[in-house]
């Protein structure tokens, strides 16, 4: 989103309606999915604009586009299948474990944290490789950014018996890359699969 209103400078957490910018917003649920109801608009929306001093964000001084910095990981097994799950918060699609990077947080440590939080797995940091660092335009998140600077990791793991989802997802599945492309995928997951293909599931030392 383009930010055309004045943010507070109190270094506190704020959330705004994505349409009218009111802060009178509350979380609501519809068919197990999360939305945000604006008291001012009297409507519910799948997204809002969040200003969180804990995460890495910025506004492009020329375009006024709101940016976040993200981490994500393609976890693959010996059958060359990747772990996906269906998000029940925006964007409502299948995703890899991913999230926003906190300020002063090491990206590799951040993805270890995110995997544990989202799917309940503890992965060995030494086996994780950075695949690329890339700006993805058109990657919309529930917190209001349409552009993200990604730190994308890959990791081979043994297929666990149980996946423990948090309140952001459901229906964890292991799929080949071709099978994955038949699913409703989040924008960045489809972007990375279509751009890099088998490179995301092959054993290597990372590009960087």
Long-range contacts (C-beta under 8 A, 24 or more apart in sequence): 1-49, 1-65, 1-66, 1-144, 1-145, 1-146, 2-63, 2-64, 2-65, 2-66, 3-49, 3-59, 3-64, 3-65, 3-66, 4-64, 7-51, 8-51, 11-53, 12-53, 13-50, 13-51, 13-52, 13-53, 13-54, 14-50, 14-51, 15-48, 15-49, 15-50, 15-51, 16-48, 16-49, 16-50, 16-51, 16-144, 17-41, 17-45, 17-48, 17-49, 18-45, 18-47, 18-48, 18-49, 18-144, 19-43, 19-45, 21-49, 32-88, 32-170, 33-88, 33-89, 33-92, 34-88, 34-89, 34-90, 34-142, 46-90, 46-92, 46-142, 47-90, 47-140, 47-141, 47-142, 47-143, 47-144, 48-142, 48-143, 48-144, 49-143, 49-144, 50-142, 50-143, 50-144, 52-100, 52-143, 53-103, 54-102, 54-103, 55-100, 55-101, 55-102, 55-103, 56-100, 56-101, 56-102, 56-103, 57-145, 65-146, 65-147, 66-144, 66-145, 66-146, 66-147, 67-145, 67-147, 67-148, 67-149, 68-100, 68-101, 68-141, 68-143, 68-145, 68-147, 68-148, 68-149, 69-100, 69-101, 69-148, 69-149, 69-151, 70-98, 70-99, 70-100, 70-101, 70-139, 70-141, 70-148, 70-149, 70-150, 70-151, 70-188, 71-98, 71-99, 71-100, 71-101, 71-107, 71-110, 71-111, 71-114, 71-150, 71-151, 71-152, 71-153, 72-96, 72-97, 72-98, 72-99, 72-111, 72-114, 72-150, 72-151, 72-152, 72-153, 72-188, 72-189, 73-97, 73-98, 73-111, 73-114, 73-115, 73-128, 73-152, 73-153, 73-154, 73-155, 74-131, 74-152, 74-153, 74-154, 74-155, 74-192, 74-200, 74-201, 75-115, 75-121, 75-123, 75-155, 75-157, 76-154, 76-155, 76-156, 76-157, 76-200, 76-201, 77-156, 77-157, 77-158, 77-159, 77-174, 78-156, 78-158, 78-159, 79-159, 79-174, 79-176, 80-176, 80-177, 80-198, 80-201, 81-159, 81-174, 81-175, 81-176, 81-179, 82-174, 82-175, 82-176, 82-177, 82-180, 82-200, 82-201, 83-119, 83-163, 83-172, 83-173, 83-174, 84-172, 84-173, 84-174, 84-175, 84-180, 84-183, 84-185, 84-189, 85-118, 85-119, 85-163, 85-165, 85-169, 85-170, 85-171, 85-172, 85-173, 86-169, 86-170, 86-171, 87-168, 87-169, 87-186, 88-167, 88-168, 88-169, 88-170, 89-142, 89-168, 90-140, 90-141, 90-142, 91-140, 91-141, 91-142, 91-186, 91-187, 92-184, 93-183, 93-184, 93-185, 93-186, 93-189, 94-173, 94-180, 94-183, 94-184, 94-185, 94-186, 94-189, 95-169, 95-185, 95-186, 95-189, 96-189, 98-188, 100-141, 100-143, 101-151, 107-151, 107-153, 108-153, 110-151, 111-151, 111-153, 117-166, 118-165, 118-166, 118-168, 118-169, 119-163, 119-164, 119-165, 119-166, 119-169, 119-172, 120-162, 120-163, 120-164, 120-165, 120-166, 121-157, 121-160, 121-163, 123-155, 123-157, 127-155, 127-156, 127-157, 128-153, 128-154, 128-155, 129-153, 129-154, 129-155, 129-204, 129-205, 129-206, 130-206, 130-207, 130-208, 131-196, 131-199, 131-200, 131-206, 131-207, 132-196, 132-207, 132-208, 133-208, 136-187, 136-188, 136-191, 138-187, 139-186, 139-187, 139-188, 139-191, 140-187, 148-188, 150-188, 152-192, 154-200, 154-201, 154-204, 154-206, 156-203, 177-201
